[in-house]
C-alpha cells in the first residue's frame, strides 16, 4: 500500500515511495515552525529538540533530512542516535527539551519509515495540536533562520544507561536477581536490543537473546502479534524459560509469552502489573 499516513502518531510512508527526503524535510520544517510559533523555550532564548531513531536501514537518511530542517529552523538539536521511543520521551524531560522527534515507523515492516513527535512532557501531541502540525505541513510552512541564528547540533549517548538506571531505581533488584530467571527476548533487531539486554543482565536473568543486532533487518513481521511470535514461543518452551518478551522496532511495545509458550500479548501487561501491585498494596 503506497500511502502517506499523517495522524496523532506522526507520519509514516513507504521508503522511496511516499516517504522521500523532501517529504521528511517538509514535515520536520512544519514541526519546527509550529514549535517556534507556539512553544515558549523552557531553557532560555531558543527551543531545544531531542531526536532519536530506530534501527531501520533507511533511518540514516530520514534522520539527516529531519536534522537538516530542524537545525535550519534555528532549533537547538540533540541527536540521541539509535534509541527506543520511550528513551527519547525520557530524554525530552531529562534534558529540559521543548519537544522530541523519533525517526521510526513503529511496528511497520522494513519498507516503511516515518516521524513521531513528542511534546515537552514526552508524550504524543494531543489531537488538536497534531491537526495543527498537519496543517502546517500541507501549507508548507517554514521558519528558516539566517546564519547568525543557527545552532550546531550536538550528540548525547546517555539514553540507554540512564533508562536502565531509572528502571532499576523502581524495582527489587536483589529479589529478582536471586531468582535467576531464564528469559528469552526477541528484540527483532530493533532499537531495544541494547538497553533491554543490559536491564535483564543487571536483573540477574539468564538471557537468551534472539535477533539482537540493531541493524533493522527484521527476521519476521515486526509487529508483536501472536502469529508473528511462533518462533519465540517455541524457544521459550525449548529453553524451559520462565518468560518470553517480544519488542517492536522502536521498543514502545512489549508482548509476553508465558512459560508454556502461550501468547499473552501486550494488552494485558498493564493489568498484570496492576494485579501484582494490588497484591502487595491492597
N, C-alpha and C positions, 0 to 999 in steps of 0.2 A: 504494500500500500504506500504510494507516494503522497505523503501528506505532511504539512507543516502544522503541528498542533501547538496552540498557544492558550494557556489557561492559568489557573492558580498555581500549578506546579511549575510554571515557566514555559519553556519552548522545547519541542522535540521535532526532529526531522530526520530524513534519511541522508546519510553521508554522501556527498556528491550529487544528490538529487535535490530535495527541498532544503537541505541544510548545506550551505556553502559559506566560505569565509565572509562573503559580503553580507549574508543574512545574519550570521553571528555578530559581525561588527555593527550592523544596523540595530539589532536588538540590544546589544551592550551599550551603544551610544544612547538609545532611548532610555534605558535604565539609568544611565549616568545623568541624563538631562532631568529625569524625574527626581533623582536624588538631589541634584543641585538646586532644583526649584522648590522642593518640599521638605527637605531634611536639614535641620539645623545641626552643624557639626558638633559632635559630642566632645571632641578633644581639642578644639581650638579654631584655627582660621579656615580649615578645609576639611572636606569629608573624607573619611577613610573607609576602604572596602577591602575585605579579605577574599581571596579566591582559591579554590581547590578544584581538583578534578578526579574522576575515577580513572581506571587503568586502560580504557579503550585505546586502540592504536590511533584513532582519529583525535584523541584528546590533546595531542600536542598542538595541532593547528587550530583546534577550537579554542584552546587556552590562549594561544598567541593572538588570534583575531579579537577575542574578548579583551585581553590586556591592552592591546593597541587602542581600542576605542575608549576604554575606561581611563587610561593614562592621558590620552589626547583630550579628554574632557576635564582635566585638571584634578582628578581624584588621586589621593594617596593610596597606592595599591600594594598589598602584601600577599605574595604568592606562597601558598602552603604546599604546592606540588600535589602528589597523589595521596589523598586522604579521604576518609569517609564523609558523607554528608553530615552526620551528627558531629564529626570532628570539626567541620567548617562552622557549624552552628555554635559549638562550644568556643571556638576561637574568635568568633564575632564579638562575643561578650568579654572574653578574656583580654582581648586586645583593644577593647573600647571602640570597636568599629561601628560605623553607621549603617553598614549593610554587608551582605555576603553574596558571593556568586559561586555556584558549583557547576562545572562542566561535566554533564552526565545525562544519560537517557534512562537512568534508574534501572528497572528490570528489563528494559527492551533489549532485543538481540544486538549483535555487534554492528549491524548495518545502520544503527541509529546513534545519534548523539544529540546533545542539546544543552540548555542552560536552566538551572534552578536559581531563583532569587530568594534571599533571606533578608528580613528586617533587622534592625538593631537588636531586637530581642532574640534573634537566632531562629525565627520561625518563618514559615511561608507568608507572603503578604496576604492580608485579608482580601476577599473578593473585590471590593470596590477599588482598592489600590492596584490589584492585578489588572483590572479593567483599564485603569488609567495608564499603566505601563504599556499595555497592548495598544491603546490609542496612540501613545507617543510613538510606538513602533510603526504603526500604519501611517502616521503623519510624517514619519521620517524626521522626527525632532532630534536635534543635537545640541550640545553645549560645549563645543570645542574651544580651547583657550589658546592664547598666544604663548610663545616660547617661555617668556619670563614667569608664567604661571604653572609650567609643567613641574611635576614632582617625580623624580626617578622611582621606579618600583623597587621593592625590597623582597627578600625571601625570609621565610620563617620555617624551621624544621622541628618545632616543639610539639606538634599536634599529637602524634602517636603516644609519646611518653606522657604528656600531660593528661590525655584522655584515659590512659591506663591508670594513672595515679588517682584521678578523680573517681574512677570506679572502685579502686581498691580502698579508698578512704571511706566507702559506704558499705563494705561487706566484711564478713568474718573470715579474714584471710587464713588464720590459723585453723579454724574449724573446718573450712573447705579443704585446705591443703592436707590435713591429716587423713582425709578420706581417700586421697589419691585416685579420684575418679578417672576412668578411661573415657575420653571424649573423642568422637570423630567429627571433624569440622570440614565442611565444604565451602571454601571461600570463592569458588567459581573464577579464580584468577583475577579477582576484583580488588577494590581499594581496601577491603577489610582484612587482607592477608596478614599484614604486619602487626597491627595493633591487637587484633583478636588473638593471634597466636601468642603474642607477648603476654596478654592478660591471662590466658589459660595456663601458660607456663608458670607465671607468678602465683597462680592459684594451685599449683602442685598437680595439675592434671597430667595424665598420661595421654599425650596428644597424638592422634593420628590425623594428619592434616592432608586433605585432598585438595588438588587444584589450588596450590598455594604460591603461585608465581604471579605477581601483579602486572601481567602483560596484556590483559584484556582479551586473551584468546579463550573465550568461553567454551568449555568442553561439552556443554549441553545448554539447552534453553535456560537463560539465567534467571527467569522468574521462579522463585522458590515454591512451586506448587507440587502437589503430590506426584503427578505424572512425570515431573522433571527430576525427582529426587529418588528414583528407584535404586540407583547405584549407591547412594548414601545409605538408604535404608538397609540394603543388603550388606554393606560394610559394617554397619552398626551391629548387625546380627553376627557376622563372621568374626568380628573382633570381641564379641561379648562385651560391648561397651555399655556404659551407664546411660549415655545420651548421644544424640547426633544433632548438630547445628548446621543450618544452611543460610548463607548470606546472599544478598543480591549484589550487583556490581558496585553500587555506591555505599553499601553497608548500612542502609537505613531500614532494612527488613531482615527479620530473623525467623526462620521456620525451625520447628523442633521435631525430632524423631525420637520416640521413646526407646527403652531398652529392648523391646521386642521387635523393633523395626517398623513400628506403626507410625504413620504420619499424623502428628498433632497439628502442625501448621503454625501460623503466626498470629491468628486472631485470638488464640487462647493464651498467649504468653502473658499479657497484662492480667488476665483473670487468674492465672496460676500464681503470679507474683502477689496479687491481692489476697488470694486464699492463704498463702504462706504467711504473709504479714499479719493477717487477722488471726491466724492460729497462734501467733506469738504475742499479739497485742489486741485482744478481743475488745 
